[in-house]
Amino acid sequence: MSRRLFARDYAVAIAGLCGALVFGALVLEHAVEGMDPCPLCLMQRLWFLVAGLVAYAGLAHNPRWGIYPLVTIAAALAGGAFAVRQLWLMSLPADRVPACIDLDRLFEFGMFSDVLAAMVSGTGDCAQEPPFLGIPVPLWSLAGFAAVLVAAALQWRAR
């Protein structure tokens, strides 16, 4: 006997998936690769957090309201755009990759507009991400955003 999935079930799945993906990124960053995340990686992580928190807010309030899955879809689209940008930077020839920028140094000197520009457009660090299981990390991230997008669309439909 099959059970019909409700909007609440999709919201739980979205929140859990986003939490698992952020946790996986932290483990990959600190325990496996021992690397510093690039600005576009940080933006993708931020959009996973936004999508998960919106789904969680929907659970706390009313997951059947259509605004929660729509905002989750918007967050997944924004995060997916950053993943596509990073994949594009990785595909550039070495002489066309932008220069690497030390974000800590920019923060130290209070150059917040430059930090924001680097976070949105990426730096040379973004083109040097090592693959995980033979697949570029931004491609894994794009697949995660696609899964969040599908689950949010199903949540919106199930309301």
SETI-450754 format. One line per 4 residues: number of its first residue (from 1); their letters; for each residue x, y, z of N, C-alpha, C. Coordinates in Angstrom, 3 decimals. Example, Ala and Ser with C-alpha at 12.3 -4.5 7.8 and 13.67 -1.06 7.14 Angstrom:
1> as> 13.190:-5.690:7.800:12.300:-4.500:7.800:13.200:-3.300:7.800 ~ 12.850:-2.250:7.080:13.670:-1.060:7.140:12.900:0.030:7.870
// end
This chain:
1> msrr> 0.844:-1.177:0.000:0.000:0.000:0.000:0.894:1.247:0.000 ~ 0.697:2.120:-0.958:1.520:3.322:-1.036:0.888:4.451:-0.233 ~ 1.729:5.271:0.293:1.286:6.399:1.098:1.542:7.669:0.302 ~ 0.570:8.543:0.288:0.711:9.812:-0.419:1.620:10.734:0.394
5> lfar> 2.561:11.368:-0.291:3.461:12.284:0.384:2.796:13.656:0.511 ~ 2.955:14.237:1.667:2.380:15.544:1.940:3.457:16.613:1.839 ~ 3.024:17.870:1.834:3.952:18.989:1.760:4.961:18.925:2.904 ~ 4.529:18.497:4.060:5.404:18.366:5.230:6.542:17.388:4.948
9> dyav> 6.241:16.285:4.289:7.260:15.273:3.980:8.336:15.846:3.058 ~ 7.921:16.609:2.067:8.887:17.218:1.154:9.735:18.265:1.878 ~ 9.119:19.036:2.773:9.870:20.040:3.527:10.921:19.370:4.420 ~ 10.563:18.255:5.037:11.533:17.511:5.845:12.673:17.011:4.970
13> aiag> 12.334:16.499:3.783:13.357:16.000:2.867:14.293:17.123:2.419 ~ 13.738:18.293:2.124:14.556:19.429:1.687:15.485:19.877:2.809 ~ 14.940:20.050:4.000:15.768:20.480:5.133:16.866:19.462:5.423 ~ 16.534:18.186:5.378:17.526:17.142:5.624:18.588:17.085:4.546
17> lcga> 18.159:17.205:3.279:19.105:17.174:2.167:20.064:18.360:2.241 ~ 19.529:19.542:2.489:20.385:20.729:2.571:21.364:20.615:3.737 ~ 20.886:20.135:4.871:21.773:19.938:6.015:22.861:18.922:5.715 ~ 22.494:17.837:5.058:23.474:16.798:4.716:24.507:17.325:3.720
21> lvfg> 24.071:18.130:2.753:25.009:18.663:1.771:25.979:19.669:2.386 ~ 25.499:20.516:3.269:26.398:21.463:3.937:27.369:20.709:4.845 ~ 26.860:19.716:5.563:27.723:18.896:6.419:28.778:18.179:5.573 ~ 28.358:17.618:4.448:29.298:16.945:3.554:30.366:17.893:3.026
25> alvl> 29.982:19.121:2.706:30.958:20.108:2.232:31.968:20.436:3.324 ~ 31.496:20.554:4.556:32.406:20.842:5.667:33.361:19.682:5.919 ~ 32.849:18.462:5.843:33.708:17.290:6.026:34.740:17.215:4.909 ~ 34.300:17.429:3.677:35.216:17.402:2.534:36.284:18.481:2.677
29> ehav> 35.872:19.646:3.128:36.799:20.767:3.263:37.824:20.528:4.369 ~ 37.381:20.088:5.522:38.276:20.004:6.679:38.940:18.639:6.854 ~ 38.188:17.565:6.688:38.709:16.239:7.020:39.339:15.526:5.827 ~ 38.769:15.674:4.654:39.240:14.892:3.505:40.315:15.645:2.731
33> egmd> 39.998:16.824:2.257:40.913:17.559:1.388:41.808:18.542:2.126 ~ 41.365:19.048:3.282:42.143:20.033:4.022:42.369:21.306:3.220 ~ 41.313:21.838:2.638:41.447:23.009:1.774:40.562:24.150:2.259 ~ 40.874:25.337:1.773:40.045:26.503:2.042:39.008:26.608:0.934
37> pcpl> 37.751:26.900:1.282:36.737:27.012:0.232:36.913:28.304:-0.561 ~ 36.605:28.231:-1.836:36.674:29.422:-2.677:35.398:30.252:-2.464 ~ 35.385:31.499:-2.939:34.196:32.335:-2.740:32.917:31.739:-3.339 ~ 32.997:31.126:-4.508:31.781:30.554:-5.097:31.310:29.331:-4.306
41> clmq> 32.239:28.580:-3.734:31.853:27.454:-2.866:31.091:27.970:-1.645 ~ 31.577:29.070:-1.083:30.901:29.656:0.071:29.499:30.134:-0.300 ~ 29.356:30.712:-1.495:28.032:31.173:-1.930:27.084:29.996:-2.130 ~ 27.586:28.904:-2.698:26.740:27.732:-2.875:26.307:27.182:-1.529
45> rlwf> 27.221:27.146:-0.587:26.899:26.677:0.765:25.843:27.580:1.410 ~ 26.000:28.889:1.200:25.034:29.849:1.740:23.631:29.594:1.185 ~ 23.525:29.327:-0.120:22.207:29.101:-0.727:21.608:27.767:-0.309 ~ 22.448:26.758:-0.029:21.916:25.523:0.553:21.343:25.805:1.940
49> lvag> 22.055:26.634:2.711:21.552:26.999:4.044:20.233:27.754:3.945 ~ 20.142:28.691:3.010:18.897:29.455:2.837:17.750:28.512:2.481 ~ 17.972:27.617:1.526:16.913:26.690:1.116:16.490:25.799:2.282 ~ 17.450:25.290:3.025:17.123:24.434:4.168:16.401:25.177:5.267
53> lvay> 16.827:26.401:5.541:16.170:27.190:6.592:14.754:27.600:6.192 ~ 14.545:27.881:4.919:13.189:28.215:4.453:12.279:26.995:4.594 ~ 12.789:25.821:4.224:11.993:24.597:4.381:11.697:24.342:5.856 ~ 12.682:24.584:6.707:12.490:24.407:8.144:11.477:25.414:8.688
57> agla> 11.546:26.655:8.216:10.569:27.667:8.632:9.166:27.264:8.197 ~ 9.072:26.692:7.010:7.778:26.208:6.547:7.248:25.098:7.438 ~ 8.134:24.233:7.909:7.707:23.173:8.831:7.206:23.768:10.141 ~ 7.904:24.775:10.624:7.520:25.394:11.893:6.220:26.179:11.767
61> hnpr> 5.963:26.728:10.592:4.779:27.562:10.408:3.650:26.767:9.771 ~ 3.727:26.540:8.465:2.710:25.785:7.752:3.287:25.363:6.403 ~ 3.727:24.114:6.264:4.393:23.696:5.026:3.477:23.684:3.802 ~ 2.177:23.843:4.011:1.261:23.848:2.865:1.156:25.219:2.212
65> wgiy> 1.664:26.241:2.853:1.647:27.560:2.243:2.594:27.564:1.058 ~ 2.151:28.069:-0.047:2.920:28.025:-1.279:4.161:28.894:-1.294 ~ 4.261:29.870:-0.398:5.413:30.772:-0.421:6.704:30.049:-0.042 ~ 6.637:29.067:0.851:7.851:28.378:1.292:8.505:27.575:0.161
69> plvt> 7.764:26.764:-0.570:8.435:26.077:-1.677:8.886:27.023:-2.787 ~ 8.172:28.118:-2.999:8.582:29.063:-4.036:9.890:29.754:-3.663 ~ 10.047:30.134:-2.399:11.301:30.747:-1.963:12.427:29.712:-2.001 ~ 12.114:28.464:-1.679:13.108:27.391:-1.760:13.552:27.189:-3.206
73> iaaa> 12.618:27.243:-4.139:12.953:27.134:-5.559:13.870:28.286:-5.972 ~ 13.555:29.496:-5.519:14.396:30.654:-5.850:15.808:30.475:-5.284 ~ 15.912:29.969:-4.056:17.223:29.737:-3.452:18.001:28.668:-4.228 ~ 17.322:27.614:-4.660:17.981:26.554:-5.433:18.446:27.081:-6.792
77> lagg> 17.660:27.938:-7.411:18.061:28.526:-8.694:19.276:29.446:-8.517 ~ 19.274:30.244:-7.452:20.416:31.127:-7.198:21.679:30.317:-6.927 ~ 21.570:29.307:-6.085:22.724:28.468:-5.793:23.207:27.714:-7.019 ~ 22.269:27.240:-7.825:22.636:26.558:-9.061:23.361:27.482:-10.020
81> afav> 22.981:28.752:-10.039:23.669:29.720:-10.900:25.126:29.885:-10.459 ~ 25.377:29.890:-9.159:26.756:29.990:-8.676:27.546:28.724:-9.019 ~ 26.902:27.565:-8.971:27.577:26.322:-9.349:27.924:26.335:-10.840 ~ 27.005:26.815:-11.674:27.271:26.909:-13.112:28.407:27.898:-13.370
85> rqlw> 28.420:29.004:-12.653:29.505:29.991:-12.796:30.855:29.353:-12.469 ~ 30.901:28.561:-11.397:32.154:27.925:-11.029:32.577:26.880:-12.070 ~ 31.619:26.135:-12.583:31.944:25.174:-13.643:32.492:25.895:-14.878 ~ 31.920:27.045:-15.184:32.404:27.835:-16.312:33.836:28.303:-16.062
89> lmsl> 34.122:28.795:-14.846:35.482:29.222:-14.521:36.467:28.058:-14.627 ~ 36.035:26.868:-14.243:36.898:25.697:-14.302:37.182:25.286:-15.752 ~ 36.290:25.642:-16.659:36.463:25.258:-18.065:37.337:26.234:-18.851 ~ 37.649:27.381:-18.251:38.458:28.388:-18.957:39.906:27.925:-19.107
93> padr> 40.562:28.354:-20.182:42.004:28.090:-20.293:42.753:28.812:-19.162 ~ 43.917:28.319:-18.815:44.672:28.854:-17.676:44.969:30.349:-17.804 ~ 45.172:30.834:-19.014:45.501:32.253:-19.185:44.275:33.165:-19.087 ~ 43.071:32.609:-19.078:41.846:33.425:-18.991:41.215:33.389:-17.608
97> vpac> 41.763:32.565:-16.702:41.221:32.453:-15.342:41.541:33.736:-14.588 ~ 40.564:34.301:-13.847:40.849:35.523:-13.088:41.897:35.267:-12.003 ~ 42.475:36.344:-11.538:43.512:36.246:-10.503:42.914:35.768:-9.183 ~ 43.746:35.115:-8.395:43.336:34.692:-7.055:43.379:35.903:-6.133
101> idld> 42.408:35.978:-5.248:42.304:37.107:-4.318:42.256:36.546:-2.909 ~ 43.016:37.137:-2.016:43.020:36.728:-0.616:41.886:37.462:0.104 ~ 40.781:36.753:0.346:39.618:37.381:0.981:39.923:37.849:2.397 ~ 40.755:37.107:3.119:41.109:37.525:4.478:41.797:38.885:4.466
105> rlfe> 42.641:39.090:3.499:43.351:40.368:3.376:42.375:41.502:3.056 ~ 41.412:41.223:2.170:40.412:42.244:1.847:39.575:42.604:3.066 ~ 39.199:41.590:3.852:38.457:41.850:5.081:39.299:42.686:6.048 ~ 40.576:42.353:6.131:41.480:43.052:7.053:41.545:44.542:6.739
109> fgmf> 41.555:44.882:5.450:41.630:46.283:5.054:40.262:46.930:4.860 ~ 39.196:46.212:5.157:37.855:46.773:5.074:37.353:47.017:3.668 ~ 37.808:46.250:2.716:37.402:46.421:1.320:36.208:45.506:1.034 ~ 35.087:45.823:1.646:33.925:44.944:1.594:33.282:44.879:0.208
113> sdvl> 33.376:45.954:-0.561:32.814:45.899:-1.919:33.616:44.936:-2.790 ~ 34.922:44.874:-2.586:35.748:43.918:-3.327:35.454:42.486:-2.882 ~ 35.197:42.301:-1.594:34.840:40.970:-1.085:33.531:40.521:-1.715 ~ 32.549:41.410:-1.772:31.259:41.077:-2.371:31.411:40.755:-3.857
117> aamv> 32.232:41.531:-4.561:32.463:41.262:-5.985:33.116:39.897:-6.180 ~ 34.067:39.543:-5.320:34.723:38.236:-5.424:33.761:37.112:-5.093 ~ 32.876:37.344:-4.130:31.912:36.312:-3.751:30.912:36.047:-4.866 ~ 30.579:37.045:-5.625:29.584:36.891:-6.682:30.194:36.393:-7.984
121> sgtg> 31.356:36.926:-8.357:31.919:36.564:-9.659:32.956:35.456:-9.589 ~ 33.512:35.204:-8.417:34.510:34.155:-8.277:35.916:34.681:-8.490 ~ 36.882:33.854:-8.132:38.295:34.201:-8.296:39.011:33.013:-8.922 ~ 40.304:33.143:-9.082:41.091:32.055:-9.641:41.049:30.797:-8.785
125> dcaq> 40.846:30.971:-7.481:40.720:29.806:-6.586:39.559:28.914:-7.002 ~ 38.521:29.509:-7.544:37.324:28.761:-7.905:37.560:27.809:-9.072 ~ 38.587:28.087:-9.860:38.885:27.243:-11.017:39.809:26.086:-10.660 ~ 40.255:26.007:-9.402:41.237:25.013:-9.008:40.689:23.978:-8.033
129> eppf> 39.391:23.789:-8.010:38.795:22.824:-7.088:39.148:21.398:-7.499 ~ 39.652:20.578:-6.581:39.933:19.181:-6.931:38.625:18.390:-7.041 ~ 38.579:17.394:-7.910:37.344:16.605:-8.035:37.140:15.688:-6.828 ~ 35.904:15.325:-6.609:35.548:14.363:-5.565:34.931:13.161:-6.267
133> lgip> 35.538:12.004:-6.113:35.128:10.777:-6.803:35.138:10.959:-8.319 ~ 36.087:11.761:-8.803:36.242:11.970:-10.233:35.292:12.985:-10.842 ~ 34.442:13.576:-10.041:33.462:14.553:-10.531:33.751:15.894:-9.864 ~ 33.749:16.992:-10.624:34.004:18.302:-10.008:32.985:18.609:-8.911
137> vplw> 33.461:19.203:-7.832:32.594:19.516:-6.693:31.421:20.408:-7.094 ~ 31.613:21.421:-7.958:30.454:22.234:-8.347:29.383:21.442:-9.093 ~ 29.779:20.377:-9.772:28.790:19.537:-10.445:27.978:18.751:-9.420 ~ 28.638:18.301:-8.348:27.898:17.674:-7.240:26.914:18.681:-6.644
141> slag> 27.388:19.895:-6.467:26.544:20.944:-5.908:25.348:21.235:-6.818 ~ 25.589:21.291:-8.116:24.501:21.528:-9.070:23.466:20.409:-9.010 ~ 23.928:19.171:-8.862:22.993:18.048:-8.712:22.189:18.184:-7.421 ~ 22.829:18.647:-6.358:22.108:18.882:-5.101:21.049:19.961:-5.242
145> faav> 21.397:21.044:-5.935:20.414:22.108:-6.153:19.261:21.619:-7.026 ~ 19.552:20.774:-8.001:18.487:20.208:-8.833:17.553:19.344:-7.989 ~ 18.109:18.560:-7.065:17.278:17.724:-6.188:16.414:18.589:-5.279 ~ 16.984:19.660:-4.742:16.203:20.586:-3.903:15.100:21.229:-4.720
149> lvaa> 15.411:21.619:-5.942:14.430:22.239:-6.826:13.262:21.295:-7.107 ~ 13.557:20.047:-7.415:12.500:19.057:-7.688:11.657:18.815:-6.443 ~ 12.301:18.656:-5.303:11.561:18.421:-4.057:10.689:19.619:-3.697 ~ 11.183:20.835:-3.925:10.375:22.020:-3.640:9.186:22.137:-4.594
153> alqw> 9.404:21.779:-5.854:8.283:21.783:-6.818:7.235:20.755:-6.414 ~ 7.680:19.598:-5.967:6.740:18.567:-5.499:6.025:19.004:-4.229 ~ 6.739:19.739:-3.359:6.103:20.277:-2.155:5.026:21.273:-2.532 ~ 5.336:22.138:-3.492:4.364:23.142:-3.917:3.127:22.457:-4.517
157> rar> 3.374:21.400:-5.277:2.259:20.656:-5.902:1.427:19.909:-4.858 ~ 2.065:19.435:-3.804:1.358:18.634:-2.790:0.596:19.491:-1.785 ~ 0.749:20.765:-1.837:0.083:21.609:-0.833:-1.385:21.549:-1.032
// end
